[in-house]
């Protein structure tokens, strides 16, 4: 059965956007932690 309804598609896109946001937040946190470690290493 093909999901041709736009409602289903928009839900999938919403899920994709949400997961992308989670991934971006995780990457930001990792970048911040890496930066903090570098700062501490300098000190």
C-alpha positions, 0 to 999 in steps of 0.5 A: 500500500502506497502512502500517498496522503500528504498528511502522512508525508508531512508527518514523516518530514516532521519526524526527519526534521525533529531527528535532524534537530536532535543530531545537530544539538548532539553535535553542538554539545560534542563541539562545546565539550571538545572546546572546553577540554582544549581550553582546560588543556591550555590552562 
